[in-house]
Amino acid sequence: MFTAQEGLDPGVPSSLADQTVRQVLRVSVGGRAVRIVLTNAYGKAPLIIGEARVARSASGAAIAPGSDRALTFGGETRVVIPAGAPAISDPVELDVPALADLTVSLYIPQATPLDTFHWSGGQTSYLAAGNVTSATSFTPSATFVPRLFVSAVLGSGSGAMRAVAAFGDSITDGSSATVDSNQRWPDLLAQRLAPQRISTINAGISGNLLLRDGMGINALARFERDVLSQPGVEAVIVLIGINDIGGLQSPTVPSHTDLIAGYRQLIAQAHSRGVRIFGATLTPFERALEGVADYYSPEKERVRSLFNEWIRTSGELDGVVDFDLALRDPEQPARLRPAYDSGDHLHPNDAGYRAMAEAIDVAALLRRAGPARGAL
């Protein structure tokens, strides 16, 4: 989750009042009961949720008949979430198969600024007047792709919890993947892991940087919150740094040694918790975002190349996922293969995201980690 950036249009209203927002979320492993995690991470005042419900999704704004369940928080249907805090619902019995879609409906009773949302949820959200959280379906007054206030779904009743996290920027978040299709590379990885009862966490934030705040806090600052503190995480695939190199929201382009220093801190954080960390090579970006602040240059390409060489050869990571090799054009290796290019020369299309998921060595990813290094 992250707050809106000044001057950027997230595609959502600036505030809600006496309205219901209904959002669709894809789970990975599923279970016999669920808990929904809400967040007011960037709010400046308490967030009041008048009613919250969860159900199996049908299509569009509709829910599957008979699956609707009221959510409670400490036994109460209304919850007040302090500024900066999360709220975890009580468990609710609901049989959720692996890779199923859930619908979470939230009623916002009073004027509430939208300070906390995820920029690119990858699935359509639906807005309606009044409290229609229990409606089987409704005609929305507006739709949008950002995800509001919902940060996670926790399952239970599915055996021992194990998880793999995907940590990165918009290429992990799934920018340019077809909306409502679950074709981001973490979605496709989830399809490979779900039969083994391994859940997949997508911790990508579009526009995120490794070394600086921008779209959300920097990766080093959010790694603990978004990855290491998540239940059952055993391994993480890290793909971040291309926005640092491209100069997104920053006048200074780091050297490859700056990026390496940042990754070494991520490695130290992960290993201190007994989590295996896999480095993914940064994908090609020649011609990326043409006309947008000179995102690409030969000098920046040299930084990417040197950094990727370190990822492949340093031996400091627990493994390597070579997304660069999977996506690059053999004839022009600084560019995405045309069949995998969404058109902006930076983000893959659905076929490109599938190639990324297929490039992951699942057997290596699932080897058990060694003991964590604790404090003395």
N, C-alpha and C positions, 0 to 999 in steps of 0.2 A: 504494500500500500504506500501511497505517497500523495503529497499535496499538489494542487495545481500550481503551475509556474506562471508568473506574471507575464502577460502578453500572449499566452497560448490559450487556445480554445479547446477545452476537453470534450466538447460536444454534449455536456450535461447542463441542466439548469444551475444557476448560481446558488439556489437554495430550494428546499422543499417545505411544504406546510400542508397538513391535512391531506396527505397523499400516500399511496402505496407504491413501493417499488418491488417488482417481482424479477428475480434473477435466476438464471440457469447455470448450474455448475456440474462439471463432469467429475465423477469420482474414479479412483483407480481400482482399489481392491474391493471395496464394499464391505458389508457386514450386516448384522442383525439389529444394530442400533446406531444412532448417529448423534453427534453433538456439533453444533454450529458455533464457530468463533466469529464474533463481531469485533470491530475495532473503531476507536475514536482517536487513532494515533496522532493525527495532526489537528484535531479539533481544539478550539480555544475556549470552549465552554462545554458543559455536560451534554451528551447526546442522549435524547429521550426516544426510546423505541416503545410505542404504545402497544404493539402486538407483533409477534413474529411467528411464522409457521413454516413448516418444511413439508414437501410432498415429492412423490415421483413425478417427473416431467411427462407431459404428453407431447404436444407440439405447440409452437408459438408460446402464447401466454397461458395455455391450458395446462392443467395438472391431471394426473391419472385419478379417476374416481375411486374413492375409498382409501386413498393413500395420504390424505391430508392429516397432519399432526400439528398440534399447538406446541410451541417451544416455551419453556419456562426457564427462569434464571433464579436459582435458589428458591424454586417453588412459585415464583411470581411471573405473571404473563407480561408485565411491564418492567422494563429495565432502564436504569439511568446509568450511562457509562461516563465516568469522569474524563476530562480532557487528558489525552495521552494514554488512556487505558484500554485494555481489551475486556470483553465479556464472553465467557464460555457458557453455553446453554447446558441445562441438565440433559442427561441422555434420554432419548426418545426412541421407543421401539419402532423400527421401520426396516423391513427386509430390503436391502439395497444390493443388487447384484454387482459384480465387478463391471467397471466401465459403463455404469448407468448414469443418467442425468438426473440431478435433483433440482427442485425449484425451491428457492427461499424467498418468502414474501415478508416485507417489513413495512409496518405502518409508522409514518413519521407524523405525529399529531400537531406539532407546532413549528413555527418558522425555524429552519435549521440550515445554516450555511453548509455547502458541500466542500468541506476542507479535506476530507479523507476519502480517497477513492483510488482504484487501480485504473490507470490510463487505458489499457487495452485488455479487456476481459476476454476477448475472442468469441463471445457469445452475446446475443441480443438480450438486453434488459428492457422491461416494460413498466411504464409509469401510468397510474390511474388516480383519479380524484377519490378522496375519502378512504375509508378502511374497507378494502376488498380482499384482505389477506386470505380469507377462506373461500373465495369464489372459485368455482371450478374453472372458469375462464372469464375474461373480460376484454373489452375493446380498449386498447391502450390510448392514452392521450399523447404519448410520445414514446419513442424507442431510442436507445443509444447502446454503445458497446462498452464504455467504462463500467467497472464494477464498484458498487457503493457499499462501504461499511463491512462487507463480508470478507474475511481473510482466510478462513480454512474450514474444512469439514473433517471432523475426527470420527473414525469408525470404531466399533467394538464388536465383540462376538465373532471375530474372524480369525482367531488364533493369535500367535505371537506377532507383534507389530514390527515389521522391518520396512525401511524406506530408503529410497535414493532421491537425492535432490539435484535439480538442474538450476544452476546459479548463473545469471548473466544479465544481458541487456535486451534490446528489442528482438534479436535473433532467437533468444530463448523464450521471450515473452510471446513470440509468434506473429510479429508484424508481417502483414501481407499474406498470411495464411487465410484461406477462405473462412469467413465468419460462420459460426454455428456448425462447423464441419469437424472440429477437433483434429486438425492436421498439423499442428505445431510439433516440432521434434520431441518435446517432452510427452505430448499426447501419444505419439507413435511408440516412444519408448515404453510408456505405460502399458500399451497393448502387448509388448513383449514380456513385461515383468509381471503383469497381473496373474497369469496362470501359475506363477510361483509364489503367489501371495505376497509380493513385494509392492508396496505403494510407491508412487512417483509424485514428487513435490515440484511444481514449477515456481521457482523463485526468481523469475526474470522480471525486470522492470525496464520498459522502453525508455531509451535515452540515458540509462544509468551509466556512471563512470566508475572506474576503479579507484582513482586517486583524488577526485574532487566531488563535492556535492553538485548536483544539477537537477536531473529528474529523480527525485528521491535523494536520500543521503548516500554518500559514497559507499562502494561495495565493502571496503574494509570495516566501515562502521556498522553496516547492516548484516554482516555475515553471521554473527552470533544470533541475532533475532530471527532472521529468515531461514537459516539452515541449521545451525548447531543446536538451537533450542527446540527444534521440531521433534516430535516423538519418533523414536525408532530409527533415526538417520544413521546409516552405516557408511554411506559413500556419497560424494558430491562430484558432479562434473561442472567445472568452472569455465565459462566462455565470456570473458569481459576484457575490455581494453580498446576495442576498435573506436569507440566514441572519444576516448582520451587521445588516440592518435589522430582522429579526424578533426579534433579541435572543437567538438560540440560543446557549447557553453563554456569554452575556456580559450583564452588568447594564447596559451602556451602549450606546445606539443611536447609531451614527455619523450625522453629517450627510451630505448629498449631496456636499459639498466634500471630506469625508474619503474617500469612495469614489472621487471623481475623482482625488484625490492618489494613491491606491493604483493606479488604472488607469494613471495617467501613468508610474508606475514599471514596470508590466508593459509598456507601450508602449516605454519606454526599453530594457528588457531585450531585447525582441523585435527592435527595430530595430538594436541593437548586434550582432545575429547575422544580420541580413539577412532576418528572418522577418516576413512580413506579419501584422498583428494586426487581427482583426475583432471589434468590440464587439457583443454581442447584448443587446438590451433585456431588462430583468428582467420576468418574466411576472407576471400578476395574482395577488394573494394574499388578497383580502378573504375573511374567514371561515376562513382557513387554520388548520389544526390547532386548531380551536375547543376551548377548555379547556386548551390547552397553553401556559402562561406568557404569555398575551396576545400571541401572535405577531403579530397584526394590530391596527392602530389607524389612525385617520384621519391622525395625525401621521406615522406610518411610511409610509403611502401617499403622503404629500406628498414624503417623501425619495425614494421610488421614482420618482415622477413627474418630479421635478427631475433626478434622475440619468439617467433615460431620455432626457430632453430634451437633456442634454449629449451622450449617446452619439449621438443622431440628428443633432445640429447642430454639434458642436464642430469637426469636420474633423480632429481629432487622430488618429483611428484610420484604418486603411487601408480600412475598409469597415464597413458596418452590417448586421446581421441583425436584422430586427424581429420577434422572437419574441412580444413583447407584442401587436403588431397581429395576428399570426397566431392567437393563442389567446384574446384577450379577448372577452367577451360584448358585442356592439354595444349592447345595452340597458343594461348595467351594466359599464362598461369596467374597473372595479377588480376584477372577478371573471372567472374562467375561464369560457369558453363551456361550458354544461352538457354538450354532446356531447363535450367534450375533457377533462372533469374526472374524475379517478380516484375522487373521493368525499371526499378530504381537503381539497379546495379549494386545494391547493398544487401537487401533482404531476399532470401530464397522464396520461391513459390512453393506450392504444396509438394511438387515432385522433389524439390530441393530439400525440404524438411524431411521427407521420407528417406532420401539418401543419407542425411545426417543421422537419423535414428538407426539406419541399417549399418552405419559405420562403427557403432558402439559394440565393443566386445563385452557382451553381457556376462559371460563366465568370469572374466577378470574383474568386472564391476562388483560382482557379488561375493568375491572372496572375503572372508571375515577379517575385520581389522584387528590389529594388535591392541594391547592394553593402553588405556589413556594415561597421560602423564598428569598426575594430580598435584595440587599445591601441597607444600610441606608445612 
